[in-house]
Amino acid sequence: MRERLTGPKLVQILLVLGILSSAFWLRTYVNDSDDTALEKVNVDFCDISHNKCRVELGDLWAEARLQADKLQAEAPFQLAVTLSDPDVKITRSRLEGETMYMGTLPALVSETAPGHWQGQALVGACTERSMVWAWVLDVEHNGEVRQLKFLFKVER
């Protein structure tokens, strides 16, 4: 049985199409500058896979280095960090995708000497030719939790 496209049905279709088009346009073209949830802190790019990198937070500094024969996805590598204050404790260590969301991966570290921490981690494979990852450390310093971030690039 064929139904005819009547005036009220056409108005309903055009109304739904207008709402969907407006929602698409708002989501795509309108820049909401008040939304700070997706903003990231600017971090200077110092690739810890090629250099020893230093991050300073007030009176606390940390130097990190990544060690691997050949840095590649899904292959374990060594991480090392030296903290300026031997009383600082790392409460959480993880890897996060910086250029693309890849979830959170654990980076297991333990204290080998006062102020010196070492561990092992690996990153997942990405569809991009190169990917920047962040080694994020939550540290407890003078009763306050601070966050340190070190960047490195993995290429296919």
Residue pairs with C-beta under 8 A, 6 or more apart in sequence:
41 149
43 134
43 149
43 151
45 132
45 151
46 53
46 54
46 150
46 151
47 53
47 151
47 152
47 153
48 64
48 65
48 66
48 135
48 150
48 151
48 152
49 66
49 68
49 71
49 152
49 153
49 154
51 65
52 63
52 64
52 65
53 63
53 64
53 65
53 150
53 151
54 61
54 62
54 63
55 61
55 62
55 64
55 148
55 149
55 150
57 141
57 146
57 148
59 84
59 85
60 83
60 84
60 85
60 88
60 139
60 141
60 146
61 83
61 84
62 81
62 82
62 83
62 84
62 137
62 139
62 148
63 81
63 82
64 79
64 80
64 81
64 82
64 135
64 148
64 150
65 79
65 80
65 81
66 77
66 78
66 79
66 80
66 135
66 152
67 77
67 78
67 79
67 80
68 75
68 77
68 78
71 77
71 152
71 154
72 154
72 155
72 156
73 122
73 123
73 124
73 125
73 126
73 131
73 154
73 156
74 122
74 123
74 124
74 125
75 122
76 120
76 121
76 122
77 120
77 121
77 122
78 118
78 119
78 120
79 93
79 107
79 109
79 118
79 119
79 120
79 121
79 135
80 116
80 117
80 118
80 119
81 90
81 109
81 116
81 117
81 118
81 137
81 148
81 150
82 115
82 116
82 117
83 115
83 116
83 117
83 139
84 115
85 115
85 141
86 114
86 115
88 115
88 139
88 140
88 141
89 111
89 139
89 140
90 109
90 111
90 117
90 137
90 138
90 139
91 138
91 139
91 140
91 145
92 136
92 137
92 138
93 106
93 107
93 108
93 109
93 119
93 135
93 136
93 137
93 138
94 104
94 105
94 106
94 107
94 135
94 136
95 104
95 105
95 106
95 107
95 121
95 123
95 133
95 134
95 135
95 136
96 102
96 103
96 104
96 105
96 133
96 134
96 136
97 103
97 126
97 131
97 132
97 133
97 134
98 131
98 132
98 133
98 134
98 151
99 128
99 131
99 132
100 126
100 128
100 131
102 123
102 124
102 126
102 131
102 133
103 124
105 121
105 122
105 123
105 124
106 121
107 119
107 120
107 121
107 135
108 119
108 120
108 121
109 117
109 118
109 119
110 117
110 118
110 119
111 117
112 118
121 135
123 131
123 133
123 154
125 156
126 154
126 156
129 155
129 156
130 153
130 154
130 155
130 156
131 153
131 154
131 155
132 151
132 152
132 153
133 151
133 152
133 153
133 154
134 149
134 150
134 151
135 149
135 150
135 151
135 152
136 147
136 148
136 149
137 147
137 148
137 149
137 150
138 145
138 146
138 147
139 145
139 146
139 147
139 148
140 146
